[in-house]
Amino acid sequence: MKTKEHEIIFNKDDVQQFVQLIGDRNPIYQSSERAKDYSFETIPLPPTMPMIAYKWLETPWELKHPIIHRKQKCIQHQRMYIEEIYKAVVEVTDQYQRHNLTFMKQTLFLFNRDGKLCFEGISDLTLGGLS
């Protein structure tokens, strides 16, 4: 199963909120000028931040409770920046049933405007079912 592609744009406020929540005080996330002082084009996204893309995505499937997030892995293939357009898609793989539980892998992929993979967010889930 796979979602339709969605366009995602992360902005400075998204980064500010994220770094405040995780307690990251790195100056590269404070302003474009500070990021440029460290040789970045503009404000980069923190490496795990693309996972918040889920808040803008609609999946055509519903996860049934209980939902247990067993493990997660974030892979940054290319540096990502604010105000750039990314295409997001979520795919479900490795789905199987055992007893009354469903086990599955759900992966968030983010691609840049050239179609190059920038980010993979892999979540191994155990849940009551999938509809």
N, C-alpha and C positions, 0 to 999 in steps of 0.2 A: 504494500500500500504506500501511496505517495501523495503528498499535497500538491496543489497547484503552486506555481511560483508566485511569490509576493515580493514587491519592492520594499526595501527597508532602508531608511536613512537614520543614522545615529547622529544626534546633535550634541552640542557642548553641554546643555543642561542634563542630558542623559548620562554623559561621562561624569559630570560633577556629582550627580546624585549617586551613581554607582561607586565612585571612589570614596565618597563620604561614608557610604554604608559599609564598605570593607575596610575603611581606615587607612587608605593609601594616600600618603601625602607627597607623592612624587610630583615635582614642579611641572613636569611635562604635561600633566593633565589639567593644569590651572588656566593656561591661556596659550593662544597660538604663538605669541612672542616667546614665552618660556619654552615651548616645544621646539621652536626654531633655534633657540640657544643651544639645544641638544641635538641639532641636525635632523629634526623631523620636519616634514612638509607643513604640518599643522598638528592639531591635537590628535594623538593616536588613541585607539581604543585599548583599554587594559586587556590582556590576553584572554581572560574568561568572560569578558563583558558581552560578546555576541550572543551568549545564551539567553539574554533578556529579550531576544527577538521573538521568543515564544509569546510574549504579551501582545504582540501585534498579529500573530498568526491564528488562523482558524483551521483546525484539523477536521476532516470529514468523519473521524472516528472519535468515540468517547471512551475514556478509560474508566472502568468501573472499580469502585472501592472494594477492598483496601488497595491503596497504591503505595508500593514500597520502592523507593529509589535505591537500588542496590549499589550501583557504582556509576561514576561519571568520568568521562575523559574529554578534555578539550584540546584540540590540535589546531594551532595557528599556522597555516601554510604560507600566508603573506601578511604583512603588516596592514592593518585596517585603520582608517581615519574617519573623523567626523565629516559630515556633509557630503559623503560620497554615497552613491546609489549602489546597493547590494541586492542581489536576488536570493531569496531564501526559499528552501524547500525542505520538508521533513519526510523521512522515509522510515517505514517500519519493516524490520527484517528479523530473522531468527525467532519467529513466533511459534510457540508450542504450548500445549496444555499438559499439566501434571496435577492429578487430583482435581481440586476445584479452583486451581490457580492458572493464570496465563503468564508466561514468561516471554519477554520480548526485548528487542533492541530498537530504540528509537533514535534516529540520527538527524540532527539539524545540519544542513549544508548551506554555506553562504558563499556566493560567487560575486566577483567584481563585474563591472560593465563589459569587460572583455571576455567574460565567461570562465575566468580562471578561479579555481577553488581557493578561497581565502581561509575558511574555517570549517571545522567539523566538531560538533558537540554530540558525543555518543553517550546515551543513557541506557543502562540496563535496568529494566523495570520488572517487578512482580506485581500482578494486580488480580482483582477479582474477575476480570473479563474485559472484553473489548467489543464494542458495538459500533 
